[in-house]
């Protein structure tokens, strides 16, 4: 699918997938003591693999950021937007270059590393997201987040 948001079909599919990411993220919020785990990564990866990296970027970033805002984690929304957006983009880009099982596996691994590393770096550097102590406390729960997804 050529990604062109001026195309009504592309715009509609991207909006639907964003709503699906939001819904799956909110459907099963599992608090982990320092944040929460969810099923939204399933929809981020599906969107990236089915509709490409740009749809993965928008649906992954916007859907999970909206979930943060609506679940009282709004202060994390900017970090979530970037981290899960990059997760969707990179996973979709890898799969678009290797559209086979290997591409799926590499896409999931790369996307997972982006989530764990992105949250660690963001939390470590920006005090409002917890600082170094939060980053160190949350990297293991973030690994579980990726495994759930």
N, CA and C atoms as a LAMMPS dump frame, in Angstrom:
ITEM: TIMESTEP
0
ITEM: NUMBER OF ATOMS
447
ITEM: BOX BOUNDS ff ff ff
-5.0000000000000000e+02 5.0000000000000000e+02
-5.0000000000000000e+02 5.0000000000000000e+02
-5.0000000000000000e+02 5.0000000000000000e+02
ITEM: ATOMS id mol type element x y z
1 1 1 N 0.848 -1.176 0
2 1 2 C 0 0 0
3 1 3 C 0.893 1.238 0
4 2 1 N 0.68 2.107 -0.961
5 2 2 C 1.389 3.374 -0.993
6 2 3 C 0.798 4.257 0.1
7 3 1 N 1.667 4.85 0.882
8 3 2 C 1.179 5.661 1.998
9 3 3 C 0.981 7.096 1.55
10 4 1 N -0.28 7.501 1.481
11 4 2 C -0.642 8.845 1.055
12 4 3 C -1.891 9.252 1.838
13 5 1 N -1.699 10.094 2.858
14 5 2 C -2.827 10.473 3.712
15 5 3 C -3.889 11.3 2.996
16 6 1 N -3.608 11.775 1.775
17 6 2 C -4.651 12.46 1.021
18 6 3 C -5.592 11.451 0.349
19 7 1 N -5.197 10.183 0.348
20 7 2 C -6.048 9.115 -0.161
21 7 3 C -7.016 8.71 0.948
22 8 1 N -8.316 8.795 0.713
23 8 2 C -9.287 8.479 1.774
24 8 3 C -9.124 7.064 2.346
25 9 1 N -8.77 6.116 1.515
26 9 2 C -8.59 4.738 2.001
27 9 3 C -7.413 4.648 2.974
28 10 1 N -6.299 5.264 2.611
29 10 2 C -5.123 5.252 3.484
30 10 3 C -5.418 5.974 4.792
31 11 1 N -6.057 7.124 4.697
32 11 2 C -6.414 7.89 5.889
33 11 3 C -7.341 7.081 6.789
34 12 1 N -8.334 6.445 6.199
35 12 2 C -9.288 5.647 6.982
36 12 3 C -8.613 4.46 7.655
37 13 1 N -7.805 3.718 6.908
38 13 2 C -7.117 2.568 7.492
39 13 3 C -6.181 2.984 8.623
40 14 1 N -5.477 4.081 8.435
41 14 2 C -4.567 4.561 9.472
42 14 3 C -5.346 4.991 10.713
43 15 1 N -6.473 5.651 10.518
44 15 2 C -7.311 6.062 11.659
45 15 3 C -7.88 4.845 12.387
46 16 1 N -8.333 3.86 11.629
47 16 2 C -8.875 2.643 12.248
48 16 3 C -7.795 1.921 13.039
49 17 1 N -6.601 1.826 12.481
50 17 2 C -5.524 1.131 13.179
51 17 3 C -5.069 1.916 14.413
52 18 1 N -5.109 3.237 14.338
53 18 2 C -4.808 4.052 15.52
54 18 3 C -5.827 3.775 16.622
55 19 1 N -7.092 3.703 16.245
56 19 2 C -8.146 3.397 17.221
57 19 3 C -7.974 1.991 17.794
58 20 1 N -7.542 1.047 16.972
59 20 2 C -7.312 -0.316 17.453
60 20 3 C -6.155 -0.348 18.454
61 21 1 N -5.082 0.369 18.154
62 21 2 C -3.96 0.447 19.103
63 21 3 C -4.438 1.038 20.425
64 22 1 N -5.183 2.131 20.357
65 22 2 C -5.73 2.758 21.562
66 22 3 C -6.612 1.767 22.322
67 23 1 N -7.506 1.097 21.63
68 23 2 C -8.439 0.173 22.288
69 23 3 C -7.71 -0.993 22.952
70 24 1 N -6.755 -1.599 22.253
71 24 2 C -6.032 -2.73 22.854
72 24 3 C -5.12 -2.282 23.996
73 25 1 N -4.595 -1.077 23.885
74 25 2 C -3.76 -0.571 24.981
75 25 3 C -4.611 -0.343 26.221
76 26 1 N -5.797 0.208 26.039
77 26 2 C -6.676 0.494 27.177
78 26 3 C -7.444 -0.722 27.675
79 27 1 N -7.655 -1.72 26.829
80 27 2 C -8.516 -2.857 27.179
81 27 3 C -7.987 -3.665 28.352
82 28 1 N -6.692 -3.781 28.45
83 28 2 C -6.12 -4.636 29.5
84 28 3 C -4.891 -3.962 30.094
85 29 1 N -5.107 -2.895 30.833
86 29 2 C -3.997 -2.22 31.504
87 29 3 C -3.616 -3.043 32.726
88 30 1 N -2.36 -3.452 32.762
89 30 2 C -1.844 -4.271 33.853
90 30 3 C -0.773 -3.456 34.571
91 31 1 N -1.113 -2.822 35.705
92 31 2 C -0.108 -2.026 36.428
93 31 3 C 1.076 -2.911 36.839
94 32 1 N 2.276 -2.351 36.711
95 32 2 C 3.465 -3.124 37.067
96 32 3 C 4.292 -2.453 38.16
97 33 1 N 3.724 -1.483 38.836
98 33 2 C 4.422 -0.809 39.929
99 33 3 C 5.102 0.479 39.512
100 34 1 N 5.553 0.546 38.264
101 34 2 C 6.23 1.746 37.772
102 34 3 C 5.561 2.301 36.512
103 35 1 N 4.57 1.645 36.035
104 35 2 C 3.855 2.023 34.816
105 35 3 C 2.778 0.979 34.584
106 36 1 N 2.603 0.581 33.316
107 36 2 C 1.646 -0.482 33.055
108 36 3 C 2.022 -1.251 31.796
109 37 1 N 1.616 -2.509 31.773
110 37 2 C 1.755 -3.341 30.589
111 37 3 C 0.397 -3.417 29.906
112 38 1 N 0.406 -3.723 28.611
113 38 2 C -0.831 -3.717 27.831
114 38 3 C -0.681 -4.565 26.582
115 39 1 N -1.761 -4.691 25.838
116 39 2 C -1.771 -5.475 24.609
117 39 3 C -1.616 -4.621 23.347
118 40 1 N -1.394 -3.338 23.508
119 40 2 C -1.319 -2.435 22.365
120 40 3 C -0.217 -2.755 21.381
121 41 1 N 0.883 -3.347 21.864
122 41 2 C 1.981 -3.669 20.949
123 41 3 C 1.565 -4.685 19.891
124 42 1 N 0.587 -5.526 20.215
125 42 2 C 0.071 -6.466 19.22
126 42 3 C -0.445 -5.686 18.012
127 43 1 N -1.229 -4.645 18.265
128 43 2 C -1.795 -3.842 17.182
129 43 3 C -0.735 -2.981 16.498
130 44 1 N 0.266 -2.522 17.25
131 44 2 C 1.351 -1.739 16.635
132 44 3 C 2.087 -2.604 15.614
133 45 1 N 2.465 -3.818 16.021
134 45 2 C 3.173 -4.707 15.099
135 45 3 C 2.286 -5.12 13.923
136 46 1 N 1.03 -5.443 14.2
137 46 2 C 0.126 -5.818 13.102
138 46 3 C 0.023 -4.688 12.085
139 47 1 N -0.174 -3.47 12.557
140 47 2 C -0.304 -2.319 11.662
141 47 3 C 0.956 -2.137 10.834
142 48 1 N 2.104 -2.217 11.494
143 48 2 C 3.376 -2.024 10.795
144 48 3 C 3.584 -3.082 9.715
145 49 1 N 3.26 -4.335 10.023
146 49 2 C 3.484 -5.412 9.069
147 49 3 C 2.432 -5.428 7.963
148 50 1 N 1.199 -5.104 8.295
149 50 2 C 0.123 -5.167 7.305
150 50 3 C 0.046 -3.926 6.416
151 51 1 N 0.353 -2.758 6.966
152 51 2 C 0.133 -1.517 6.226
153 51 3 C 1.387 -0.674 6.034
154 52 1 N 2.523 -1.105 6.563
155 52 2 C 3.784 -0.435 6.3
156 52 3 C 4.275 0.455 7.426
157 53 1 N 5.499 0.948 7.249
158 53 2 C 6.151 1.703 8.326
159 53 3 C 5.47 3.014 8.689
160 54 1 N 4.912 3.736 7.716
161 54 2 C 4.3 5.029 8.046
162 54 3 C 3.012 4.851 8.822
163 55 1 N 2.225 3.846 8.453
164 55 2 C 1.018 3.546 9.232
165 55 3 C 1.401 3.066 10.624
166 56 1 N 2.468 2.268 10.721
167 56 2 C 2.962 1.816 12.026
168 56 3 C 3.414 2.974 12.893
169 57 1 N 4.079 3.945 12.272
170 57 2 C 4.534 5.133 12.999
171 57 3 C 3.357 5.906 13.578
172 58 1 N 2.372 6.198 12.743
173 58 2 C 1.243 7.021 13.193
174 58 3 C 0.366 6.263 14.189
175 59 1 N -0.056 5.055 13.821
176 59 2 C -0.952 4.293 14.701
177 59 3 C -0.258 3.918 16.002
178 60 1 N 1.007 3.49 15.916
179 60 2 C 1.735 3.102 17.119
180 60 3 C 1.966 4.271 18.058
181 61 1 N 2.43 5.378 17.519
182 61 2 C 2.709 6.535 18.36
183 61 3 C 1.459 7.204 18.888
184 62 1 N 0.552 7.511 17.991
185 62 2 C -0.643 8.248 18.391
186 62 3 C -1.589 7.395 19.238
187 63 1 N -1.776 6.136 18.859
188 63 2 C -2.679 5.271 19.611
189 63 3 C -2.231 5.049 21.046
190 64 1 N -0.943 4.768 21.25
191 64 2 C -0.461 4.539 22.608
192 64 3 C -0.37 5.84 23.406
193 65 1 N -0.042 6.947 22.741
194 65 2 C -0.001 8.232 23.449
195 65 3 C -1.406 8.632 23.913
196 66 1 N -2.399 8.418 23.067
197 66 2 C -3.778 8.698 23.475
198 66 3 C -4.205 7.795 24.63
199 67 1 N -3.724 6.573 24.634
200 67 2 C -4.026 5.674 25.75
201 67 3 C -3.421 6.214 27.043
202 68 1 N -2.197 6.716 26.983
203 68 2 C -1.587 7.316 28.169
204 68 3 C -2.422 8.486 28.679
205 69 1 N -2.848 9.344 27.769
206 69 2 C -3.625 10.523 28.156
207 69 3 C -4.944 10.118 28.806
208 70 1 N -5.603 9.116 28.253
209 70 2 C -6.907 8.714 28.77
210 70 3 C -6.824 7.772 29.969
211 71 1 N -5.613 7.32 30.304
212 71 2 C -5.444 6.393 31.433
213 71 3 C -4.67 7.035 32.585
214 72 1 N -4.663 8.349 32.657
215 72 2 C -3.996 9.091 33.734
216 72 3 C -2.478 8.96 33.728
217 73 1 N -1.898 8.66 32.58
218 73 2 C -0.442 8.65 32.427
219 73 3 C -0.035 9.711 31.404
220 74 1 N -0.787 10.795 31.348
221 74 2 C -0.584 11.82 30.328
222 74 3 C 0.809 12.401 30.273
223 75 1 N 1.477 12.472 31.411
224 75 2 C 2.834 13.025 31.409
225 75 3 C 3.799 12.156 30.611
226 76 1 N 3.459 10.885 30.378
227 76 2 C 4.296 9.995 29.576
228 76 3 C 3.96 10.058 28.087
229 77 1 N 2.861 10.71 27.712
230 77 2 C 2.399 10.695 26.329
231 77 3 C 3.452 11.148 25.309
232 78 1 N 4.228 12.21 25.556
233 78 2 C 5.232 12.594 24.551
234 78 3 C 6.295 11.507 24.329
235 79 1 N 6.754 10.904 25.414
236 79 2 C 7.743 9.827 25.286
237 79 3 C 7.122 8.623 24.588
238 80 1 N 5.908 8.275 24.961
239 80 2 C 5.207 7.149 24.352
240 80 3 C 4.991 7.373 22.856
241 81 1 N 4.612 8.584 22.49
242 81 2 C 4.41 8.933 21.084
243 81 3 C 5.657 8.616 20.265
244 82 1 N 6.81 9.036 20.759
245 82 2 C 8.07 8.825 20.038
246 82 3 C 8.479 7.355 20.057
247 83 1 N 8.456 6.733 21.227
248 83 2 C 8.951 5.362 21.365
249 83 3 C 8.108 4.385 20.551
250 84 1 N 6.788 4.407 20.742
251 84 2 C 5.947 3.444 20.024
252 84 3 C 5.791 3.817 18.554
253 85 1 N 5.918 5.102 18.229
254 85 2 C 5.945 5.486 16.826
255 85 3 C 7.167 4.908 16.123
256 86 1 N 8.333 5.053 16.754
257 86 2 C 9.554 4.467 16.179
258 86 3 C 9.478 2.948 16.124
259 87 1 N 8.883 2.35 17.145
260 87 2 C 8.692 0.898 17.151
261 87 3 C 7.931 0.467 15.89
262 88 1 N 6.8 1.119 15.632
263 88 2 C 5.993 0.776 14.472
264 88 3 C 6.698 1.049 13.156
265 89 1 N 7.404 2.168 13.075
266 89 2 C 8.097 2.523 11.838
267 89 3 C 9.206 1.53 11.529
268 90 1 N 10.063 1.273 12.501
269 90 2 C 11.212 0.388 12.263
270 90 3 C 10.759 -1.043 11.976
271 91 1 N 9.793 -1.543 12.73
272 91 2 C 9.291 -2.902 12.485
273 91 3 C 8.705 -3.001 11.074
274 92 1 N 7.914 -2.005 10.678
275 92 2 C 7.328 -2.005 9.343
276 92 3 C 8.355 -1.851 8.248
277 93 1 N 9.368 -1.032 8.481
278 93 2 C 10.421 -0.83 7.484
279 93 3 C 11.221 -2.113 7.275
280 94 1 N 11.581 -2.773 8.377
281 94 2 C 12.33 -4.033 8.259
282 94 3 C 11.512 -5.064 7.49
283 95 1 N 10.246 -5.198 7.828
284 95 2 C 9.409 -6.177 7.142
285 95 3 C 9.221 -5.814 5.665
286 96 1 N 9.163 -4.527 5.347
287 96 2 C 9 -4.13 3.945
288 96 3 C 10.237 -4.497 3.118
289 97 1 N 11.387 -4.573 3.76
290 97 2 C 12.625 -4.957 3.072
291 97 3 C 12.809 -6.471 3.023
292 98 1 N 12.237 -7.173 4.005
293 98 2 C 12.319 -8.64 4.085
294 98 3 C 10.934 -9.189 4.407
295 99 1 N 10.045 -9.246 3.416
296 99 2 C 8.668 -9.685 3.683
297 99 3 C 8.549 -11.208 3.821
298 100 1 N 9.155 -11.718 4.866
299 100 2 C 9.105 -13.149 5.154
300 100 3 C 9.154 -13.334 6.668
301 101 1 N 9.221 -14.572 7.105
302 101 2 C 9.238 -14.843 8.543
303 101 3 C 10.439 -14.189 9.216
304 102 1 N 11.582 -14.225 8.566
305 102 2 C 12.772 -13.581 9.123
306 102 3 C 12.566 -12.093 9.329
307 103 1 N 11.891 -11.451 8.372
308 103 2 C 11.595 -10.029 8.507
309 103 3 C 10.652 -9.745 9.658
310 104 1 N 9.684 -10.624 9.859
311 104 2 C 8.775 -10.476 11
312 104 3 C 9.543 -10.58 12.309
313 105 1 N 10.385 -11.591 12.419
314 105 2 C 11.15 -11.798 13.654
315 105 3 C 12.088 -10.627 13.903
316 106 1 N 12.819 -10.21 12.877
317 106 2 C 13.729 -9.06 13.04
318 106 3 C 12.955 -7.788 13.381
319 107 1 N 11.799 -7.605 12.765
320 107 2 C 10.972 -6.432 13.053
321 107 3 C 10.511 -6.4 14.496
322 108 1 N 10.087 -7.548 15.009
323 108 2 C 9.636 -7.622 16.404
324 108 3 C 10.809 -7.387 17.352
325 109 1 N 11.952 -7.983 17.055
326 109 2 C 13.13 -7.789 17.921
327 109 3 C 13.556 -6.329 17.914
328 110 1 N 13.669 -5.729 16.72
329 110 2 C 14.08 -4.324 16.64
330 110 3 C 13.064 -3.41 17.317
331 111 1 N 11.779 -3.66 17.071
332 111 2 C 10.743 -2.856 17.722
333 111 3 C 10.792 -2.991 19.23
334 112 1 N 11.017 -4.208 19.71
335 112 2 C 11.124 -4.44 21.149
336 112 3 C 12.312 -3.725 21.762
337 113 1 N 13.439 -3.751 21.072
338 113 2 C 14.627 -3.048 21.565
339 113 3 C 14.388 -1.536 21.609
340 114 1 N 13.644 -1.03 20.639
341 114 2 C 13.324 0.405 20.633
342 114 3 C 12.458 0.758 21.839
343 115 1 N 11.474 -0.082 22.159
344 115 2 C 10.611 0.197 23.313
345 115 3 C 11.422 0.188 24.603
346 116 1 N 12.186 -0.869 24.824
347 116 2 C 12.961 -0.978 26.074
348 116 3 C 14.014 0.122 26.144
349 117 1 N 14.78 0.296 25.074
350 117 2 C 15.835 1.312 25.061
351 117 3 C 15.293 2.731 25.066
352 118 1 N 14.203 2.959 24.338
353 118 2 C 13.622 4.301 24.269
354 118 3 C 13.073 4.772 25.594
355 119 1 N 12.338 3.9 26.277
356 119 2 C 11.832 4.281 27.595
357 119 3 C 12.972 4.439 28.592
358 120 1 N 13.963 3.563 28.52
359 120 2 C 15.093 3.681 29.438
360 120 3 C 15.791 5.025 29.242
361 121 1 N 16.114 5.355 28.008
362 121 2 C 16.813 6.609 27.719
363 121 3 C 15.97 7.823 28.096
364 122 1 N 14.689 7.818 27.706
365 122 2 C 13.815 8.947 28.029
366 122 3 C 13.663 9.156 29.52
367 123 1 N 13.437 8.069 30.241
368 123 2 C 13.264 8.178 31.694
369 123 3 C 14.57 8.563 32.378
370 124 1 N 15.671 8.085 31.882
371 124 2 C 16.966 8.368 32.481
372 124 3 C 17.325 9.853 32.343
373 125 1 N 17.024 10.42 31.18
374 125 2 C 17.46 11.783 30.86
375 125 3 C 16.483 12.856 31.331
376 126 1 N 15.178 12.581 31.279
377 126 2 C 14.173 13.608 31.568
378 126 3 C 13.568 13.361 32.958
379 127 1 N 13.83 14.257 33.904
380 127 2 C 13.38 14.035 35.285
381 127 3 C 11.869 13.85 35.455
382 128 1 N 11.045 14.506 34.629
383 128 2 C 9.597 14.355 34.801
384 128 3 C 9.15 12.915 34.554
385 129 1 N 9.935 12.166 33.788
386 129 2 C 9.605 10.765 33.51
387 129 3 C 10.268 9.831 34.509
388 130 1 N 10.864 10.379 35.557
389 130 2 C 11.356 9.539 36.644
390 130 3 C 12.834 9.638 36.935
391 131 1 N 13.653 9.962 35.959
392 131 2 C 15.083 10.039 36.188
393 131 3 C 15.732 8.659 36.191
394 132 1 N 17.017 8.607 36.544
395 132 2 C 17.763 7.345 36.497
396 132 3 C 17.158 6.217 37.336
397 133 1 N 16.643 6.538 38.516
398 133 2 C 16.07 5.486 39.365
399 133 3 C 14.866 4.83 38.684
400 134 1 N 14.002 5.627 38.088
401 134 2 C 12.84 5.097 37.376
402 134 3 C 13.286 4.271 36.176
403 135 1 N 14.249 4.77 35.439
404 135 2 C 14.725 4.049 34.257
405 135 3 C 15.26 2.677 34.64
406 136 1 N 16.029 2.615 35.721
407 136 2 C 16.582 1.336 36.165
408 136 3 C 15.495 0.4 36.688
409 137 1 N 14.486 0.959 37.334
410 137 2 C 13.401 0.139 37.884
411 137 3 C 12.467 -0.375 36.794
412 138 1 N 12.39 0.312 35.672
413 138 2 C 11.37 -0.02 34.679
414 138 3 C 11.875 -0.836 33.5
415 139 1 N 13.162 -1.039 33.354
416 139 2 C 13.605 -1.738 32.15
417 139 3 C 13.154 -3.194 32.127
418 140 1 N 13.095 -3.858 33.268
419 140 2 C 12.615 -5.246 33.276
420 140 3 C 11.107 -5.305 32.979
421 141 1 N 10.259 -4.477 33.615
422 141 2 C 8.852 -4.475 33.213
423 141 3 C 8.656 -4.133 31.728
424 142 1 N 9.516 -3.3 31.166
425 142 2 C 9.396 -2.981 29.746
426 142 3 C 9.742 -4.184 28.873
427 143 1 N 10.651 -5.027 29.328
428 143 2 C 10.931 -6.268 28.588
429 143 3 C 9.688 -7.153 28.581
430 144 1 N 9.001 -7.251 29.741
431 144 2 C 7.748 -8.013 29.783
432 144 3 C 6.704 -7.402 28.871
433 145 1 N 6.658 -6.07 28.796
434 145 2 C 5.728 -5.381 27.9
435 145 3 C 5.941 -5.844 26.457
436 146 1 N 7.193 -5.899 26.042
437 146 2 C 7.509 -6.313 24.681
438 146 3 C 7.143 -7.79 24.48
439 147 1 N 7.418 -8.618 25.46
440 147 2 C 7.085 -10.034 25.341
441 147 3 C 5.581 -10.256 25.263
442 148 1 N 4.811 -9.467 25.998
443 148 2 C 3.346 -9.556 25.927
444 148 3 C 2.883 -9.192 24.523
445 149 1 N 3.487 -8.129 23.971
446 149 2 C 3.111 -7.662 22.636
447 149 3 C 3.558 -8.616 21.57
